[in-house]
């Protein structure tokens, strides 16, 4: 018997739709009742009569994501992180029905053709933390640019140079971060498949069928508790990032009236895209 199959792409089909899949991972030539899903064209080569199956599975899986991103090193010291996920499906039911008589067979399958469970990532996804990790990465990039410019402040009055130096050190001293993120994903593609099979000869058959799906997807998560280290603290205590950068923003805003008397390079530092982007990313007011 030769089996030919054409499939439309797009949806991710569930391979373990029947419990027999756990016994044998290759079901594409089966003549058992699960052939209603895996091999509907082969149903005409089985015995005449009715067959049906109702089964359910309980599934627990790990869905871990290994990510490598250099800024992750600002939280724990390593650029490598594993985001652990747990997938659960306490009930995964399927019903199959087939009737074969002579050269004809008719079949029906009802079940969860895609998804079927809930995946939880207690620490979120790499994309979540990656955005927060860019905060200290940006402050350190600014630090590399500003260090050669600090010498230009020596000829300025201390009433000007000290506030500027304080603001710069507060900004560039940030080299650690913390974040609290989480994600729960739920997906069910519930469907009904109906079809008919015709036996052409002892070696070939043809199957024609259709499948109706109802797709339900739900994603809930959050990103919060964003913190950075306070370089002014002796123990480098972690503080709220929005509040911390909000204070820096106010200091820079207060210095705007004096920036016109500073060297062009120093003015450029406070007006740079890096500083603006950093302050905006922490949800405080942006520099004009």
C-alpha positions in Angstrom: 0.0 0.0 0.0 1.3 3.4 -1.0 0.2 6.5 0.8 0.2 10.0 -0.7 -0.7 13.0 1.3 -1.0 16.8 0.7 -1.3 19.2 3.6 -2.0 22.9 3.8 0.4 24.9 5.9 -0.3 27.6 8.5 -1.7 26.0 11.6 0.5 23.8 13.8 -1.2 20.4 13.9 -1.1 18.3 17.0 0.8 15.0 16.4 -0.4 13.2 19.5 -4.1 13.4 18.9 -4.6 9.8 19.9 -3.2 7.9 22.9 -1.8 5.3 20.5 0.8 7.9 19.4 2.5 7.4 22.7 3.0 3.7 21.9 4.3 4.3 18.4 5.4 7.7 17.2 4.8 6.8 13.5 1.1 6.3 12.8 1.0 7.4 9.2 0.3 3.8 7.9 -2.1 2.7 10.7 -5.3 0.8 9.9 -6.6 1.1 13.5 -9.3 3.6 14.5 -6.7 6.4 14.9 -6.3 6.2 11.1 -9.3 8.5 11.0 -6.8 11.2 11.7 -3.4 9.8 10.8 -4.3 7.7 7.7 -7.9 8.3 6.6 -7.2 7.0 3.1 -6.2 3.6 4.6 -9.6 3.0 6.4 -11.0 1.1 3.3 -8.3 -1.6 3.8 -9.7 -2.4 7.3 -12.6 -4.8 8.1 -16.2 -3.8 7.4 -18.2 -2.3 10.2 -18.2 0.4 12.9 -15.3 1.4 15.0 -15.0 4.2 17.6 -12.6 5.5 20.1 -12.7 8.0 23.0 -9.5 8.8 24.9 -7.8 11.5 26.9 -4.3 12.3 27.8 -2.7 14.2 30.7 0.3 16.2 29.6 3.1 17.9 31.6 6.0 19.4 29.7 8.9 21.8 30.1 9.3 24.5 27.6 12.7 26.1 28.4 14.3 28.9 26.4 18.1 29.3 26.5 19.0 32.8 25.5 22.4 34.6 25.1 22.5 38.4 25.3 25.5 40.4 26.5 23.5 42.9 28.6 22.0 40.0 30.6 25.4 40.1 32.4 24.2 43.3 34.2 21.9 41.0 36.2 23.8 38.1 37.7 27.1 38.5 35.8 26.3 36.0 33.0 25.1 36.7 29.4 23.5 33.3 29.3 20.0 32.9 30.8 17.5 30.1 30.9 13.8 31.1 31.0 11.9 28.1 32.3 8.4 27.4 31.2 5.9 24.7 32.2 3.2 23.4 29.9 0.2 21.6 31.3 -2.9 20.0 29.8 -4.7 18.0 32.5 -7.4 16.9 30.0 -6.7 16.4 26.3 -9.7 14.5 24.9 -10.3 13.0 21.4 -13.2 11.1 19.9 -12.9 9.1 16.6 -15.6 7.3 14.6 -15.3 5.2 11.4 -17.7 3.1 9.3 -16.4 1.0 6.4 -18.5 -1.0 4.0 -17.2 -2.4 0.7 -15.1 0.1 -1.2 -16.3 3.1 1.0 -15.4 4.4 4.4 -16.6 7.4 6.3 -14.9 8.9 9.3 -15.1 11.7 11.9 -12.7 13.1 14.4 -13.4 15.6 17.1 -10.7 16.9 19.4 -8.0 19.5 19.9 -6.1 19.7 16.7 -3.7 22.4 17.8 -2.4 23.7 21.2 -4.3 22.1 24.0 -2.8 23.5 27.1 -1.3 26.3 29.1 2.4 27.4 29.1 3.6 29.5 32.0 7.0 31.4 32.1 7.5 32.5 35.7 10.3 34.9 34.7 8.9 36.1 31.4 10.6 35.8 28.1 14.0 36.9 26.8 12.4 39.7 24.9 10.9 41.1 28.1 14.2 41.1 30.1 16.3 42.1 27.1 14.5 45.5 26.9 15.3 46.2 30.5 18.8 44.9 30.2 19.5 47.7 27.7 19.1 50.3 30.5 22.5 49.7 32.1 24.0 48.8 28.7 23.0 52.4 27.6 24.4 54.0 30.7 27.7 52.3 30.2 27.8 53.3 26.6 27.2 56.9 27.7 30.0 56.5 30.3 32.5 55.5 27.6 31.6 58.7 25.7 31.5 61.2 28.6 34.7 60.2 30.4 37.0 62.1 28.0 34.7 65.1 28.3 34.8 65.5 32.0 38.1 67.3 31.9 36.3 70.2 30.1 34.5 71.0 33.4 37.6 72.0 35.3 37.6 75.6 34.1 34.0 76.2 35.0 32.7 77.6 38.3 31.9 74.9 40.9 28.3 76.1 41.0 28.1 74.8 37.4 30.6 71.9 37.3 29.5 70.2 40.5 25.8 69.8 39.6 26.8 68.6 36.1 29.3 66.1 37.5 26.8 64.8 40.0 24.2 64.3 37.3 26.7 62.5 35.0 27.9 60.2 37.8 24.4 59.3 38.8 23.6 58.5 35.2 26.8 56.6 34.2 27.1 54.8 37.6 24.1 52.5 36.8 25.5 49.1 35.9 23.0 46.6 37.3 19.3 46.0 36.9 16.4 43.9 38.2 13.0 43.1 36.7 9.9 41.2 37.6 8.2 39.7 34.5 5.8 36.8 33.8 3.8 35.3 31.0 0.9 32.8 30.7 -0.1 31.5 27.3 -3.2 29.5 26.6 -4.1 28.0 23.2 -6.9 25.7 22.0 -7.7 24.8 18.4 -10.9 22.7 18.9 -12.2 21.1 15.7 -14.3 18.6 13.9 -13.1 16.6 10.9 -15.4 14.7 8.5 -14.4 12.8 5.4 -15.0 9.9 3.0 -12.6 7.4 1.5 -13.0 5.4 -1.7 -11.0 2.2 -2.6 -9.8 2.5 -6.2 -8.2 -0.9 -6.2 -6.2 -3.2 -3.9 -3.3 -0.8 -3.8 -4.8 2.7 -4.1 -7.5 4.7 -2.4 -8.6 8.3 -2.2 -9.8 10.4 0.7 -11.7 13.7 0.7 -12.6 15.5 3.8 -12.9 18.8 5.6 -12.0 20.2 9.0 -13.7 23.0 11.0 -11.6 24.7 13.7 -12.4 27.1 16.5 -9.2 28.8 17.7 -8.9 30.3 21.2 -5.7 32.1 22.2 -5.0 34.0 25.4 -1.8 35.6 26.6 -1.5 37.4 30.0 1.7 38.7 31.5 3.4 41.7 33.0 6.7 43.6 33.2 7.3 45.5 36.4 9.5 46.0 39.4 12.2 47.5 37.2 15.2 48.4 39.4 18.7 49.8 39.0 21.6 50.1 41.4 22.1 53.4 43.2 25.8 54.3 42.7 25.6 56.8 45.6 24.7 54.1 48.0 27.6 52.3 49.8 26.1 48.9 49.2 24.8 49.6 45.7 21.2 49.2 46.9 18.6 48.6 44.2 16.0 51.3 43.7 13.0 51.9 41.5 14.3 52.8 38.0 11.5 55.2 37.1 11.9 57.1 40.3 15.7 57.1 40.0 15.9 58.3 36.4 13.1 60.8 37.2 15.4 62.5 39.7 18.2 62.6 37.1 15.8 64.0 34.5 14.8 66.9 36.9 18.5 67.6 37.5 19.3 67.8 33.8 16.2 70.0 33.3 17.4 72.4 36.0 20.8 72.6 34.2 19.3 73.6 30.8 19.7 77.3 31.5 23.4 76.8 32.0 24.1 74.5 29.2 24.7 77.3 26.7 27.9 78.3 28.6 29.3 74.8 28.4 31.6 73.3 25.8 29.8 72.0 22.7 30.7 68.4 23.5 29.3 68.6 27.0 26.1 70.2 25.6 25.9 67.3 23.1 26.0 64.8 25.9 22.8 66.0 27.6 21.0 66.4 24.2 22.2 63.1 22.8 19.7 60.5 21.6 21.1 58.0 24.1 20.2 60.1 27.2 16.8 61.0 25.7 16.0 57.4 24.9 17.1 56.2 28.3 15.0 58.7 30.3 12.0 58.0 28.0 12.3 54.3 28.3 11.9 54.5 32.1 8.6 56.3 31.6 9.7 59.7 32.8 9.4 62.9 30.9 11.5 63.2 27.7 14.0 66.0 27.2 12.8 68.5 24.7 
